[in-house]
């Protein structure tokens, strides 16, 4: 979560205090918004929280696609889903028979 009081810095300040601010990024996980001439221009973030953000976005996009499919009637019966499931899992797992 962005802390407006501490996570908005000028690019000049970032250049002067790079080590300290990078340490802060790793410690807090919060991104830094860097400004140029008082205008937000760049966001700097530690790699691990950024990866987590990307994963959450991909999850949300998948849910949105699924909801859109349901809305237009592109759905499958439960038995069809269970038949495809072992293939989707890479054949690594076996499923006991489930009666839909």
N, CA, C and O atoms as a MOPAC input file, in Angstrom:
PM7 MOZYME 1SCF
protein

 N      0.84500 1    -1.17200 1     0.00000 1
 C      0.00000 1     0.00000 1     0.00000 1
 C      0.89200 1     1.23800 1     0.00000 1
 O      1.89200 1     1.29000 1     0.71600 1
 N      0.53900 1     2.19600 1    -0.77600 1
 C      1.32200 1     3.42400 1    -0.89100 1
 C      1.10100 1     4.31600 1     0.32500 1
 O     -0.03400 1     4.61400 1     0.69600 1
 N      2.20700 1     4.73500 1     0.93600 1
 C      2.17900 1     5.67600 1     2.05700 1
 C      2.56900 1     7.03900 1     1.49200 1
 O      3.74800 1     7.31100 1     1.26900 1
 N      1.57500 1     7.89000 1     1.26500 1
 C      1.80500 1     9.15700 1     0.57900 1
 C      2.87000 1    10.00500 1     1.27300 1
 O      3.64100 1    10.69600 1     0.60700 1
 N      2.91700 1     9.95900 1     2.58500 1
 C      3.88300 1    10.77600 1     3.32300 1
 C      5.32500 1    10.33000 1     3.09000 1
 O      6.24000 1    11.15000 1     3.15500 1
 N      5.54100 1     9.03400 1     2.81700 1
 C      6.90800 1     8.52200 1     2.73400 1
 C      7.28000 1     7.89200 1     1.39600 1
 O      8.46200 1     7.69600 1     1.11500 1
 N      6.30000 1     7.57700 1     0.57900 1
 C      6.59000 1     6.80400 1    -0.63200 1
 C      6.53500 1     7.61400 1    -1.91700 1
 O      6.51500 1     7.04600 1    -3.00900 1
 N      6.51200 1     8.92700 1    -1.79700 1
 C      6.61500 1     9.79400 1    -2.96700 1
 C      7.86700 1    10.62800 1    -2.77700 1
 O      7.98500 1    11.39500 1    -1.82200 1
 N      8.79300 1    10.46400 1    -3.69800 1
 C     10.09400 1    11.14500 1    -3.59100 1
 C     10.46700 1    11.73100 1    -4.94800 1
 O     10.00800 1    11.27100 1    -5.99300 1
 N     11.29700 1    12.74300 1    -4.90100 1
 C     11.80600 1    13.28900 1    -6.16100 1
 C     12.88600 1    12.35300 1    -6.70300 1
 O     13.53400 1    11.62000 1    -5.95400 1
 N     13.05700 1    12.39800 1    -8.00200 1
 C     14.11100 1    11.59600 1    -8.62100 1
 C     15.48600 1    12.01800 1    -8.07600 1
 O     16.36600 1    11.17900 1    -7.88500 1
 N     15.65900 1    13.30300 1    -7.83200 1
 C     16.93200 1    13.79800 1    -7.26800 1
 C     17.18400 1    13.18200 1    -5.89600 1
 O     18.30500 1    12.76800 1    -5.59800 1
 N     16.14000 1    13.11900 1    -5.05200 1
 C     16.27400 1    12.50800 1    -3.72500 1
 C     16.61900 1    11.02900 1    -3.85900 1
 O     17.44400 1    10.51300 1    -3.10500 1
 N     15.99400 1    10.34500 1    -4.81300 1
 C     16.27400 1     8.93200 1    -5.04200 1
 C     17.73700 1     8.74100 1    -5.45700 1
 O     18.39700 1     7.81100 1    -4.99400 1
 N     18.23300 1     9.60400 1    -6.31300 1
 C     19.63200 1     9.51400 1    -6.74200 1
 C     20.59300 1     9.72700 1    -5.56800 1
 O     21.60100 1     9.02900 1    -5.45000 1
 N     20.27300 1    10.69700 1    -4.69800 1
 C     21.14000 1    10.99200 1    -3.54800 1
 C     21.11000 1     9.89200 1    -2.48900 1
 O     22.10900 1     9.65100 1    -1.81200 1
 N     19.96500 1     9.22900 1    -2.34800 1
 C     19.75800 1     8.26200 1    -1.26400 1
 C     19.36600 1     6.88000 1    -1.78500 1
 O     18.55000 1     6.19200 1    -1.17200 1
 N     19.93800 1     6.48100 1    -2.90000 1
 C     19.54900 1     5.23200 1    -3.55400 1
 C     19.64700 1     4.02800 1    -2.62500 1
 O     18.69100 1     3.26000 1    -2.51600 1
 N     20.76100 1     3.85000 1    -1.96500 1
 C     20.93900 1     2.66800 1    -1.10300 1
 C     19.90000 1     2.62500 1     0.00300 1
 O     19.29000 1     1.58400 1     0.24800 1
 N     19.69700 1     3.75300 1     0.67100 1
 C     18.72100 1     3.82600 1     1.76500 1
 C     17.29800 1     3.54200 1     1.26000 1
 O     16.53700 1     2.80900 1     1.89100 1
 N     16.96100 1     4.13200 1     0.12300 1
 C     15.59900 1     3.95200 1    -0.39500 1
 C     15.37100 1     2.53300 1    -0.93000 1
 O     14.27000 1     1.99700 1    -0.80900 1
 N     16.39900 1     1.92900 1    -1.51700 1
 C     16.26200 1     0.54400 1    -1.96800 1
 C     16.09600 1    -0.38900 1    -0.77800 1
 O     15.32400 1    -1.34600 1    -0.84500 1
 N     16.80500 1    -0.12400 1     0.30000 1
 C     16.64500 1    -0.91800 1     1.51900 1
 C     15.21700 1    -0.78000 1     2.05900 1
 O     14.60900 1    -1.75200 1     2.50800 1
 N     14.70500 1     0.43600 1     2.00400 1
 C     13.32900 1     0.69100 1     2.44100 1
 C     12.31900 1    -0.07800 1     1.58000 1
 O     11.34300 1    -0.62900 1     2.08800 1
 N     12.57700 1    -0.10300 1     0.25900 1
 C     11.69900 1    -0.85700 1    -0.65400 1
 C     11.63500 1    -2.32500 1    -0.24500 1
 O     10.55200 1    -2.90600 1    -0.18100 1
 N     12.77600 1    -2.91700 1     0.02800 1
 C     12.82400 1    -4.32400 1     0.41300 1
 C     12.15100 1    -4.56200 1     1.76100 1
 O     11.46200 1    -5.56600 1     1.94500 1
 N     12.35100 1    -3.63700 1     2.70500 1
 C     11.79900 1    -3.79300 1     4.04700 1
 C     10.27100 1    -3.64700 1     4.05800 1
 O      9.57300 1    -4.45300 1     4.67300 1
 N      9.75800 1    -2.62300 1     3.37900 1
 C      8.32100 1    -2.34000 1     3.44400 1
 C      7.51600 1    -3.04600 1     2.36500 1
 O      6.33900 1    -3.34300 1     2.56700 1
 N      8.13700 1    -3.31800 1     1.21800 1
 C      7.40300 1    -3.87300 1     0.08700 1
 C      6.59600 1    -2.83000 1    -0.65200 1
 O      5.97700 1    -3.13100 1    -1.67300 1
 N      6.59500 1    -1.59800 1    -0.14700 1
 C      5.84100 1    -0.52300 1    -0.79500 1
 C      6.61400 1     0.02300 1    -1.98600 1
 O      7.84200 1     0.10000 1    -1.94300 1
 N      5.92000 1     0.39900 1    -3.03800 1
 C      6.59200 1     1.03800 1    -4.16500 1
 C      6.94600 1     2.48300 1    -3.81800 1
 O      6.38600 1     3.06800 1    -2.89100 1
 N      7.86900 1     3.03600 1    -4.56400 1
 C      8.18000 1     4.46100 1    -4.46400 1
 C      7.72300 1     5.13100 1    -5.75000 1
 O      7.98700 1     4.63700 1    -6.84600 1
 N      7.04800 1     6.24100 1    -5.61100 1
 C      6.67800 1     7.05700 1    -6.75900 1
 C      7.72200 1     8.15400 1    -6.84900 1
 O      7.91400 1     8.91900 1    -5.90400 1
 N      8.39100 1     8.22800 1    -7.98300 1
 C      9.42600 1     9.24100 1    -8.17400 1
 C      8.87600 1    10.35900 1    -9.04100 1
 O      8.24500 1    10.12500 1   -10.07100 1
 N      9.13200 1    11.57300 1    -8.59800 1
 C      8.61400 1    12.73500 1    -9.32000 1
 C      9.74000 1    13.47600 1   -10.02700 1
 O     10.89300 1    13.45800 1    -9.59700 1
 N      9.37800 1    14.11200 1   -11.10100 1
 C     10.26900 1    15.01000 1   -11.83300 1
 C      9.50100 1    16.31300 1   -11.99100 1
 O      8.40500 1    16.34400 1   -12.54900 1
 N     10.09300 1    17.37600 1   -11.49400 1
 C      9.43100 1    18.68600 1   -11.49200 1
 C      8.05900 1    18.62500 1   -10.83300 1
 O      7.11800 1    19.27500 1   -11.28600 1
 N      7.94800 1    17.84000 1    -9.75800 1
 C      6.71200 1    17.76800 1    -8.98800 1
 C      5.63800 1    16.87600 1    -9.57400 1
 O      4.55100 1    16.76800 1    -9.00700 1
 N      5.92100 1    16.23200 1   -10.70200 1
 C      4.93200 1    15.38300 1   -11.36300 1
 C      5.37300 1    13.92000 1   -11.27200 1
 O      6.52800 1    13.60100 1   -11.55400 1
 N      4.45900 1    13.03600 1   -10.88000 1
 C      4.77700 1    11.60900 1   -10.80200 1
 C      5.17400 1    11.09900 1   -12.18400 1
 O      4.43700 1    11.26900 1   -13.15600 1
 N      6.35300 1    10.46800 1   -12.26000 1
 C      6.86600 1     9.99900 1   -13.55000 1
 C      7.22200 1     8.51700 1   -13.56000 1
 O      7.06300 1     7.84900 1   -14.58200 1
 N      7.70500 1     7.99500 1   -12.42400 1
 C      8.21900 1     6.63100 1   -12.39000 1
 C      7.81800 1     5.96900 1   -11.07900 1
 O      7.77100 1     6.61500 1   -10.03300 1
 N      7.53100 1     4.67000 1   -11.14900 1
 C      7.29000 1     3.88400 1    -9.94300 1
 C      8.38900 1     2.83800 1    -9.85300 1
 O      8.65700 1     2.12700 1   -10.82100 1
 N      9.02900 1     2.74400 1    -8.67900 1
 C     10.08600 1     1.76400 1    -8.42700 1
 C      9.56800 1     0.81300 1    -7.35800 1
 O      9.05100 1     1.24600 1    -6.32700 1
 N      9.71000 1    -0.49900 1    -7.61200 1
 C      9.19600 1    -1.48100 1    -6.65700 1
 C     10.15500 1    -2.66200 1    -6.57500 1
 O     10.80000 1    -3.02800 1    -7.55700 1
 N     10.23700 1    -3.25300 1    -5.38000 1
 C     11.02000 1    -4.46400 1    -5.18800 1
 C     10.43100 1    -5.58000 1    -6.05400 1
 O      9.22100 1    -5.61500 1    -6.28000 1
 N     11.26300 1    -6.47400 1    -6.52900 1
 C     10.82500 1    -7.50600 1    -7.47400 1
 C      9.79600 1    -8.47300 1    -6.89200 1
 O      8.84100 1    -8.82700 1    -7.58400 1
 N      9.96000 1    -8.91000 1    -5.64400 1
 C      9.03600 1    -9.90600 1    -5.07100 1
 C      7.61300 1    -9.36500 1    -4.93600 1
 O      6.67900 1   -10.04200 1    -5.36600 1
 N      7.40200 1    -8.18000 1    -4.36000 1
 C      6.03300 1    -7.65400 1    -4.32000 1
 C      5.46700 1    -7.39500 1    -5.72200 1
 O      4.26700 1    -7.54400 1    -5.94700 1
 N      6.33500 1    -7.00900 1    -6.65600 1
 C      5.86900 1    -6.78700 1    -8.02900 1
 C      5.37700 1    -8.09100 1    -8.64700 1
 O      4.34500 1    -8.11200 1    -9.31800 1
 N      6.11400 1    -9.17900 1    -8.42300 1
 C      5.69200 1   -10.48600 1    -8.92600 1
 C      4.34500 1   -10.87800 1    -8.33000 1
 O      3.47800 1   -11.39000 1    -9.03800 1
 N      4.16500 1   -10.64000 1    -7.03100 1
 C      2.89000 1   -10.92200 1    -6.38600 1
 C      1.76100 1   -10.11900 1    -7.00100 1
 O      0.65800 1   -10.63000 1    -7.19100 1
 N      2.03700 1    -8.85800 1    -7.31300 1
 C      1.03800 1    -8.00800 1    -7.95800 1
 C      0.65000 1    -8.56700 1    -9.32600 1
 O     -0.53200 1    -8.61700 1    -9.66600 1
 N      1.64000 1    -8.98500 1   -10.10700 1
 C      1.35000 1    -9.57200 1   -11.42200 1
 C      0.48700 1   -10.82300 1   -11.29100 1
 O     -0.44000 1   -11.02400 1   -12.07500 1
 N      0.78800 1   -11.65800 1   -10.30900 1
 C      0.00600 1   -12.87600 1   -10.10800 1
 C     -1.43700 1   -12.55900 1    -9.72800 1
 O     -2.36400 1   -13.22400 1   -10.19200 1
 N     -1.63100 1   -11.54000 1    -8.88200 1
 C     -2.99600 1   -11.14500 1    -8.51500 1
 C     -3.75400 1   -10.61000 1    -9.72200 1
 O     -4.93700 1   -10.90500 1    -9.89200 1
 N     -3.08000 1    -9.82500 1   -10.56200 1
 C     -3.71300 1    -9.29200 1   -11.77000 1
 C     -4.12000 1   -10.43000 1   -12.69900 1
 O     -5.22900 1   -10.42300 1   -13.23500 1
 N     -3.22800 1   -11.41700 1   -12.89700 1
 C     -3.56000 1   -12.56000 1   -13.75200 1
 C     -4.74800 1   -13.33400 1   -13.20200 1
 O     -5.59700 1   -13.78800 1   -13.96800 1
 N     -4.82000 1   -13.49000 1   -11.88600 1
 C     -5.94800 1   -14.18800 1   -11.26400 1
 C     -7.24200 1   -13.42900 1   -11.51500 1
 O     -8.25300 1   -14.02500 1   -11.88700 1
 N     -7.21400 1   -12.12600 1   -11.31400 1
 C     -8.41100 1   -11.30700 1   -11.52300 1
 C     -8.84700 1   -11.36900 1   -12.98300 1
 O    -10.04000 1   -11.47400 1   -13.27000 1
 N     -7.89000 1   -11.30500 1   -13.90700 1
 C     -8.23100 1   -11.38800 1   -15.33000 1
 C     -8.87200 1   -12.73200 1   -15.66000 1
 O     -9.81500 1   -12.78900 1   -16.44900 1
 N     -8.36900 1   -13.81500 1   -15.06500 1
 C     -8.95500 1   -15.13600 1   -15.28800 1
 C    -10.38600 1   -15.21000 1   -14.77100 1
 O    -11.26500 1   -15.77500 1   -15.42300 1
 N    -10.60500 1   -14.64400 1   -13.61400 1
 C    -11.96500 1   -14.62300 1   -13.05700 1
 C    -12.88400 1   -13.80300 1   -13.95300 1
 O    -14.02000 1   -14.20400 1   -14.20700 1
 N    -12.40500 1   -12.66300 1   -14.43300 1
 C    -13.21500 1   -11.83500 1   -15.32000 1
 C    -13.56000 1   -12.56500 1   -16.61700 1
 O    -14.68100 1   -12.45800 1   -17.11300 1
 N    -12.58500 1   -13.31400 1   -17.17100 1
 C    -12.86600 1   -14.10000 1   -18.38800 1
 C    -13.93200 1   -15.15400 1   -18.10400 1
 O    -14.84900 1   -15.35600 1   -18.90000 1
 N    -13.79800 1   -15.81900 1   -16.96000 1
 C    -14.77600 1   -16.83400 1   -16.59800 1
 C    -16.16700 1   -16.25400 1   -16.42500 1
 O    -17.14200 1   -16.83300 1   -16.90500 1
 N    -16.27500 1   -15.13400 1   -15.75500 1
 C    -17.57800 1   -14.49400 1   -15.56600 1
 C    -18.17000 1   -14.04100 1   -16.89000 1
 O    -19.37700 1   -14.15000 1   -17.10300 1
 N    -17.31700 1   -13.52900 1   -17.79000 1
 C    -17.80000 1   -13.12000 1   -19.12200 1
 C    -18.31700 1   -14.33100 1   -19.89100 1
 O    -19.33500 1   -14.23600 1   -20.57600 1
 N    -17.62500 1   -15.47400 1   -19.78600 1
 C    -18.08100 1   -16.69100 1   -20.45500 1
 C    -19.43200 1   -17.14500 1   -19.90400 1
 O    -20.31700 1   -17.53100 1   -20.66800 1
 N    -19.58900 1   -17.10100 1   -18.60600 1
 C    -20.86700 1   -17.48800 1   -18.00100 1
 C    -21.97600 1   -16.56200 1   -18.48200 1
 O    -23.08600 1   -17.00700 1   -18.77700 1
 N    -21.66900 1   -15.28300 1   -18.55800 1
 C    -22.67200 1   -14.29200 1   -18.96200 1
 C    -23.21800 1   -14.55600 1   -20.35600 1
 O    -24.40100 1   -14.32400 1   -20.60800 1
 N    -22.37500 1   -15.04000 1   -21.26900 1
 C    -22.82500 1   -15.30900 1   -22.64200 1
 C    -23.16600 1   -16.77700 1   -22.86300 1
 O    -23.43200 1   -17.19500 1   -23.99000 1
 N    -23.15600 1   -17.56000 1   -21.78200 1
 C    -23.59000 1   -18.95500 1   -21.89100 1
 C    -22.53000 1   -19.94400 1   -22.31800 1
 O    -22.86400 1   -21.08000 1   -22.65400 1
 N    -21.26000 1   -19.55800 1   -22.32100 1
 C    -20.18200 1   -20.50100 1   -22.66300 1
 C    -19.79000 1   -21.24600 1   -21.39200 1
 O    -18.84800 1   -20.86700 1   -20.69600 1
 N    -20.51900 1   -22.29600 1   -21.11100 1
 C    -20.25700 1   -23.09200 1   -19.91900 1
 C    -20.20500 1   -24.56200 1   -20.29800 1
 O    -20.61200 1   -24.94900 1   -21.39400 1
 N    -19.69600 1   -25.38200 1   -19.37400 1
 C    -19.63400 1   -26.82400 1   -19.58400 1
 C    -20.25600 1   -27.50800 1   -18.38700 1
 O    -20.28500 1   -26.96900 1   -17.28100 1
 N    -20.74900 1   -28.70300 1   -18.63100 1
 C    -21.26700 1   -29.49900 1   -17.53500 1
 C    -20.12900 1   -30.00600 1   -16.65600 1
 O    -18.97600 1   -30.07400 1   -17.08000 1
 N    -20.47200 1   -30.34800 1   -15.45700 1
 C    -19.48000 1   -30.80100 1   -14.48600 1
 C    -18.75000 1   -32.06100 1   -14.95100 1
 O    -17.54800 1   -32.19600 1   -14.72300 1
 N    -19.45900 1   -32.98000 1   -15.59800 1
 C    -18.81600 1   -34.21900 1   -16.04400 1
 C    -17.72600 1   -33.93700 1   -17.08200 1
 O    -16.68600 1   -34.59500 1   -17.07800 1
 N    -17.95300 1   -32.96800 1   -17.96600 1
 C    -16.94100 1   -32.61400 1   -18.96900 1
 C    -15.70500 1   -32.02100 1   -18.29600 1
 O    -14.58000 1   -32.29100 1   -18.71500 1
 N    -15.90600 1   -31.23200 1   -17.27800 1
 C    -14.78600 1   -30.63600 1   -16.55900 1
 C    -13.96700 1   -31.72000 1   -15.86400 1
 O    -12.73900 1   -31.70900 1   -15.93800 1
 N    -14.63800 1   -32.65700 1   -15.18900 1
 C    -13.91900 1   -33.72400 1   -14.48600 1
 C    -13.19200 1   -34.65200 1   -15.45600 1
 O    -12.15600 1   -35.21300 1   -15.09800 1
 N    -13.70200 1   -34.82800 1   -16.66200 1
 C    -13.00700 1   -35.65200 1   -17.65700 1
 C    -11.71500 1   -34.97600 1   -18.10300 1
 O    -10.72000 1   -35.65900 1   -18.34800 1
 N    -11.71000 1   -33.65600 1   -18.21300 1
 C    -10.51800 1   -32.92600 1   -18.65600 1
 C     -9.51800 1   -32.67900 1   -17.53300 1
 O     -8.34500 1   -32.42900 1   -17.80900 1
 N     -9.93700 1   -32.74000 1   -16.30500 1
 C     -9.10300 1   -32.35700 1   -15.17900 1
 C     -7.76400 1   -33.10000 1   -15.10800 1
 O     -6.74100 1   -32.44400 1   -14.91100 1
 N     -7.70900 1   -34.42700 1   -15.25700 1
 C     -6.39800 1   -35.09800 1   -15.19900 1
 C     -5.42600 1   -34.57100 1   -16.26100 1
 O     -4.23500 1   -34.42400 1   -15.98800 1
 N     -5.91900 1   -34.28900 1   -17.45700 1
 C     -5.06900 1   -33.74900 1   -18.52100 1
 C     -4.57900 1   -32.35300 1   -18.14700 1
 O     -3.41700 1   -32.02000 1   -18.37800 1
 N     -5.46100 1   -31.53400 1   -17.57000 1
 C     -5.08100 1   -30.18700 1   -17.16700 1
 C     -4.05000 1   -30.20900 1   -16.04600 1
 O     -3.23200 1   -29.29500 1   -15.93500 1
 N     -4.08300 1   -31.23600 1   -15.22400 1
 C     -3.12600 1   -31.37400 1   -14.12700 1
 C     -1.83900 1   -32.04500 1   -14.58700 1
 O     -0.95900 1   -32.32300 1   -13.77300 1
 N     -1.72400 1   -32.30300 1   -15.86500 1
 C     -0.50500 1   -32.88500 1   -16.40500 1
 C     -0.39900 1   -34.37500 1   -16.19600 1
 O      0.68900 1   -34.94200 1   -16.30800 1
 N     -1.50400 1   -35.01700 1   -15.89500 1
 C     -1.50900 1   -36.45300 1   -15.69100 1
 C     -0.76900 1   -36.87800 1   -14.44500 1
 O     -0.61300 1   -38.07400 1   -14.19700 1
 N     -0.30700 1   -35.91600 1   -13.64900 1
 C      0.49200 1   -36.23800 1   -12.47400 1
 C     -0.35600 1   -36.76700 1   -11.32700 1
 O      0.15500 1   -37.42100 1   -10.41700 1
 N     -1.62500 1   -36.48800 1   -11.37100 1
 C     -2.50300 1   -36.91200 1   -10.28100 1
 C     -3.64600 1   -37.72100 1   -10.84100 1
 O     -4.08500 1   -37.50500 1   -11.97100 1
 N     -4.11400 1   -38.63500 1   -10.06100 1
 C     -5.29200 1   -39.38700 1   -10.47200 1
 C     -6.44500 1   -38.95900 1    -9.59100 1
 O     -6.27300 1   -38.64000 1    -8.41500 1
 N     -7.59500 1   -38.95900 1   -10.17300 1
 C     -8.78700 1   -38.56400 1    -9.43900 1
 C     -9.67600 1   -39.77700 1    -9.24600 1
 O     -9.83600 1   -40.58900 1   -10.15700 1
 N    -10.24000 1   -39.89600 1    -8.08900 1
 C    -11.21700 1   -40.94600 1    -7.90400 1
 C    -12.47300 1   -40.56100 1    -8.67200 1
 O    -12.71100 1   -39.38600 1    -8.94800 1
 N    -13.26500 1   -41.55900 1    -9.01100 1
 C    -14.48000 1   -41.26000 1    -9.76700 1
 C    -15.39900 1   -40.37200 1    -8.95200 1
 O    -15.67200 1   -40.61400 1    -7.77600 1
 N    -15.86000 1   -39.34100 1    -9.62600 1
 C    -16.80400 1   -38.42300 1    -8.99800 1
 C    -18.06400 1   -38.43600 1    -9.83300 1
 O    -18.00900 1   -38.28800 1   -11.05300 1
 N    -19.15400 1   -38.60600 1    -9.20400 1
 C    -20.42400 1   -38.58200 1    -9.92000 1
 C    -20.99900 1   -37.18500 1    -9.81300 1
 O    -21.39000 1   -36.75000 1    -8.73000 1
 N    -21.05300 1   -36.47700 1   -10.94100 1
 C    -21.58400 1   -35.11600 1   -10.92100 1
 C    -23.08900 1   -35.10300 1   -10.69500 1
 O    -23.69700 1   -34.03300 1   -10.65100 1

